[in-house]
Amino acid sequence: MSVNYISYSGYKEYEKCPYAYWFKYVVKYKLKVQENSVNSLYGTTIGTVFEAFYKQKIWKDKDLPRRLLEIAPAHLDVAIKEAMDKGRDVDWFDEKANYHSKAEIIADLEATIPIGVQTIRDNRFVGPRMDTEFKLDFRFGKYIIGGRADFIIQRVKPFNDLVILDGKGSKHREIYVDGHRLAKGQKIEGTQLKWYALLYKAKFSTVPEGIGYIFWRFEGERAIEWVEFSEQDLYQLRVEVLSILTRIDVATDRLDKAGKGTQAYSDLRQELFPSQPSYGCNLCAFASVCEDGKKQVQKSRPRPRLNLPEGVTELALGIDD
């Protein structure tokens, strides 16, 4: 099997854990228990609502928040249907779910859609060019780097610049935006946006003048996080991504030649797509079928606290030295 394509999601998965990449993209492993999609429904829905804002020219409407709030429930229904059509669970009763009913998500949308509209107004995210879900796939020789930008906006005065934006619905703002938890004070890398800038430059022979995250839940200055970059950054990212894609392509070819089900295949898989246990195993869909993942999840579980009676500071176990 030849691998000649990689998306940002695939790149991020491989960087985090090559074994998880192997499960998801090489053998396309089907889990018996699918991950619950409830926690992604808000982000999916608010993203498609603001796509409609541009595509359906709702931005021309005098009563913007009302129009968007009217269409939000239908967009949520579509998000639920698409998740179920893909075989994913939508379990409102899951203890890990952030929402336990459609009504809770709609209430969240009602609270945050007006904030998003105000962010667009404040930052003049309208103009002669307003593309949504823009496909940026580009071929570099044998390989294709794929990407789809949420928004590409040519802004009106006083900015008059072209920017690429990626919408984020997380309550945690930037903490997980780079695919791992940012330490306090740590600067956003913005690799996803640099990925889109790299492809935009390859496709149109010019770089966007700005790339940034738009956080739908946040207001004022906290609503936008601009990511600094240089053309050298984009070149280095391209070299790195093509190197990884070449490595994956060669690795899958070696596995094919070894033959599935053989000891040689198993040994090669461990060598070429090793597991990389980390705190991220707690969120990995394949932790249940990965021995290292199971151990890491067990290790990460908080130990139960022993509550001693008031005034007792030590507990004797009655065991002699």
VOGU-3710 file (C-alpha; in Angstrom, 3 decimals, decimal comma):
1> msvnyisysg> 0,000/0,000/0,000  1,473/3,320/-1,094  0,808/6,340/1,118  1,078/9,596/-0,833  -1,290/11,875/1,149  -1,277/13,418/4,592  -3,638/15,874/6,274  -2,921/17,980/9,327  -4,962/15,513/11,420  -2,833/12,611/10,191
11> ykeyekcpya> 0,382/14,536/10,796  -0,721/15,422/14,327  -1,676/11,796/15,022  1,691/10,503/13,796  3,630/13,090/15,798  1,675/12,189/18,941  1,891/8,401/18,509  2,899/6,461/15,366  0,997/3,398/16,662  -2,250/5,399/16,857
21> ywfkyvvkyk> -1,568/6,587/13,287  -1,139/2,961/12,206  -4,503/2,031/13,741  -6,367/4,956/12,207  -4,776/5,474/8,806  -2,887/2,315/7,825  -5,152/-0,571/8,873  -8,236/1,629/9,502  -9,042/-0,346/12,645  -12,756/-0,501/13,516
31> lkvqensvns> -13,341/-0,137/17,237  -16,082/-2,268/18,797  -17,067/0,670/20,981  -17,032/3,952/19,081  -16,002/7,182/20,783  -18,835/9,408/21,952  -19,402/12,382/19,624  -21,418/14,481/22,067  -18,426/16,612/23,089  -17,678/17,592/19,482
41> lygttigtvf> -21,248/18,602/18,570  -21,035/22,186/19,830  -17,810/22,898/17,905  -19,140/21,286/14,715  -22,429/23,161/14,934  -21,091/26,643/15,640  -18,572/26,122/12,832  -21,269/25,287/10,258  -23,500/28,125/11,524  -20,762/30,645/10,749
51> eafykqkiwk> -20,063/28,927/7,421  -23,720/29,658/6,601  -23,150/33,242/7,781  -20,786/33,669/4,825  -22,142/31,203/2,244  -25,768/32,296/2,565  -24,770/35,974/2,909  -26,508/36,214/6,275  -23,926/38,888/7,100  -26,131/41,277/5,102
61> dkdlprrlle> -29,056/40,775/7,497  -29,770/43,628/9,904  -30,602/41,239/12,741  -27,631/38,897/12,526  -27,731/37,067/15,861  -31,443/36,296/15,483  -31,029/34,802/11,993  -28,123/32,632/13,110  -29,923/31,505/16,247  -32,906/30,480/14,118
71> iapahldvai> -30,809/28,128/11,968  -28,648/26,732/14,813  -31,026/23,859/15,881  -31,184/22,537/12,305  -27,380/22,633/12,051  -27,157/20,703/15,326  -29,532/18,047/13,942  -27,309/17,702/10,860  -24,193/17,335/13,048  -25,880/14,569/15,076
81> keamdkgrdv> -27,040/12,751/11,929  -23,606/12,937/10,308  -21,957/11,533/13,450  -24,413/8,630/13,582  -24,091/7,989/9,824  -20,348/7,544/10,396  -21,079/4,924/13,059  -20,185/7,135/16,008  -22,055/7,112/19,296  -24,134/10,046/20,467
91> dwfdekanyh> -24,599/9,110/24,111  -26,144/11,855/26,245  -25,876/9,676/29,365  -22,104/9,173/29,195  -20,586/10,480/32,448  -17,753/12,050/30,415  -20,176/13,983/28,183  -20,090/17,779/28,458  -23,759/17,934/27,498  -26,671/15,703/28,442
101> skaeiiadle> -29,292/16,948/25,993  -29,704/18,880/22,747  -31,289/21,653/24,786  -28,032/22,212/26,692  -26,062/22,601/23,454  -28,663/24,972/22,013  -28,468/27,069/25,201  -24,683/27,252/24,764  -25,102/28,274/21,114  -27,601/30,964/22,090
111> atipigvqti> -25,063/32,379/24,535  -22,050/32,298/22,192  -23,336/33,005/18,662  -23,893/36,723/19,466  -20,311/36,831/20,804  -19,038/35,403/17,503  -21,011/37,984/15,511  -19,499/40,793/17,576  -15,994/39,364/17,044  -16,556/39,405/13,275
121> rdnrfvgprm> -17,773/43,011/13,470  -14,897/44,171/15,686  -12,251/42,599/13,455  -13,936/43,373/10,117  -13,934/39,752/8,989  -15,876/40,614/5,830  -14,819/41,798/2,413  -14,549/41,003/-1,292  -13,329/37,470/-0,565  -15,051/35,315/2,060
131> dtefkldfrf> -14,315/31,618/1,481  -15,338/28,852/3,874  -14,080/25,265/4,122  -11,594/26,101/1,373  -9,712/23,084/-0,003  -5,962/23,755/-0,136  -4,589/20,332/-1,177  -1,326/20,657/-3,106  0,954/18,112/-4,780  4,672/18,237/-4,025
141> gkyiiggrad> 6,156/15,759/-6,502  4,919/12,280/-5,529  3,128/13,423/-2,388  0,053/15,500/-1,566  -0,281/17,623/1,548  -3,963/18,183/2,241  -5,759/20,905/4,106  -9,106/22,662/4,369  -9,176/26,150/5,876  -12,252/27,175/7,868
151> fiiqrvkpfn> -12,220/30,757/6,589  -10,173/32,797/4,116  -11,159/36,450/4,376  -10,036/39,503/2,404  -10,834/42,172/4,997  -12,280/45,601/4,332  -10,855/48,904/5,584  -8,954/49,744/7,688  -7,161/46,376/7,331  -7,363/45,513/3,611
161> dlvildgkgs> -5,473/42,277/4,214  -6,024/38,584/3,506  -6,254/36,336/6,560  -6,783/32,621/7,201  -8,842/31,783/10,281  -9,562/28,561/12,119  -12,585/28,475/14,427  -12,316/26,887/17,892  -15,195/26,073/20,242  -13,263/24,899/23,295
171> khreiyvdgh> -13,959/26,360/26,728  -10,213/26,049/27,353  -9,355/28,544/24,599  -5,744/27,961/23,475  -4,717/25,297/26,006  -5,148/22,319/23,615  -4,977/24,162/20,300  -1,587/22,663/19,339  -2,735/19,085/20,004  -1,145/18,951/23,458
181> rlakgqkieg> -1,676/20,820/26,700  0,157/24,135/26,773  2,062/24,935/29,934  1,232/28,204/31,673  2,822/31,061/29,723  3,784/28,802/26,799  3,320/30,415/23,396  1,003/28,890/20,791  2,927/27,231/17,953  -0,033/27,459/15,562
191> tqlkwyally> 1,198/24,584/13,395  -2,290/24,007/11,973  -2,497/27,585/10,692  1,073/27,492/9,385  0,044/24,295/7,561  -2,727/26,235/5,780  -0,384/29,164/5,069  2,155/26,752/3,553  -0,488/25,313/1,221  -1,881/28,753/0,373
201> kakfstvpeg> 1,593/29,925/-0,651  2,136/26,783/-2,765  -1,245/27,212/-4,457  -1,264/30,984/-5,045  2,458/31,921/-4,895  1,839/34,399/-2,097  1,508/34,182/1,658  -1,539/35,301/3,673  -0,944/38,505/5,613  -2,346/37,038/8,800
211> igyifwrfeg> -3,280/33,676/10,309  -5,263/33,328/13,487  -7,613/31,342/15,700  -11,085/32,672/16,388  -12,423/31,472/19,743  -16,218/31,574/19,551  -16,770/31,593/23,318  -14,448/34,498/24,107  -14,913/38,250/23,799  -12,762/41,256/22,980
221> eraiewvefs> -9,027/40,726/22,629  -9,341/37,136/23,881  -11,536/36,221/20,911  -8,606/36,210/18,468  -5,101/34,778/18,698  -2,869/35,801/15,805  0,046/33,482/15,036  3,350/34,931/13,956  5,172/33,161/11,116  7,821/33,644/8,458
231> eqdlyqlrve> 8,312/32,114/5,029  11,236/30,205/6,532  8,808/28,657/9,053  6,634/27,476/6,155  9,626/26,045/4,294  10,817/24,134/7,364  7,312/22,773/7,962  7,087/21,600/4,346  10,442/19,794/4,619  9,385/18,155/7,897
241> vlsiltridv> 5,975/17,033/6,621  7,336/15,585/3,376  10,039/13,771/5,350  7,403/12,200/7,625  5,200/11,284/4,662  8,157/9,624/2,926  8,932/7,698/6,129  5,313/6,500/6,405  5,215/5,517/2,720  8,426/3,449/3,012
251> atdrldkagk> 7,240/1,893/6,284  3,875/0,762/4,899  5,606/-0,699/1,846  7,927/-2,743/4,092  4,931/-3,979/6,102  3,129/-5,043/2,930  6,151/-7,064/1,840  6,397/-8,733/5,255  2,796/-9,982/4,990  0,002/-9,441/7,507
261> gtqaysdlrq> -0,273/-11,976/10,307  3,427/-12,907/10,252  5,915/-12,410/13,073  8,013/-10,335/10,688  5,055/-7,976/10,199  4,504/-7,675/13,962  8,186/-6,947/14,600  8,311/-4,380/11,814  5,133/-2,675/13,015  6,678/-2,211/16,464
271> elfpsqpsyg> 9,828/-0,814/14,872  8,190/1,455/12,296  5,035/2,519/14,143  5,998/2,354/17,831  3,649/3,371/20,607  4,506/6,573/22,465  2,702/6,408/25,820  1,852/9,798/27,299  -0,900/11,594/29,145  -2,640/11,768/25,744
281> cnlcafasvc> -3,433/8,050/26,035  -6,333/9,061/28,287  -7,999/10,639/25,259  -6,854/8,144/22,624  -9,610/6,135/20,938  -7,235/3,159/20,603  -6,038/2,983/24,218  -8,320/-0,016/24,834  -6,508/-2,083/22,157  -2,969/-0,913/22,961
291> edgkkqvqks> -1,124/-2,565/25,857  1,089/0,461/26,474  -1,985/2,671/26,294  -3,848/0,563/28,875  -0,881/0,776/31,262  -0,592/4,539/30,781  -4,304/5,105/31,417  -4,120/2,970/34,576  -1,043/4,851/35,702  -2,729/8,216/35,120
301> rprprlnlpe> -5,814/7,417/37,176  -5,915/9,408/40,418  -5,376/7,339/43,537  -8,380/7,176/45,874  -8,013/9,418/48,923  -8,318/7,930/52,380  -10,374/10,174/54,615  -9,254/9,778/58,234  -11,514/10,579/61,177  -11,233/14,110/62,544
311> gvtelalgid> -8,131/14,521/64,685  -6,434/11,382/63,284  -3,256/12,166/61,338  -1,704/8,671/61,083  -2,996/5,221/60,303  -1,367/2,187/61,903  -1,693/-0,991/59,863  -0,701/-3,297/62,722  2,226/-4,729/60,757  5,461/-5,367/62,672
321> d> 8,753/-4,151/61,206
//
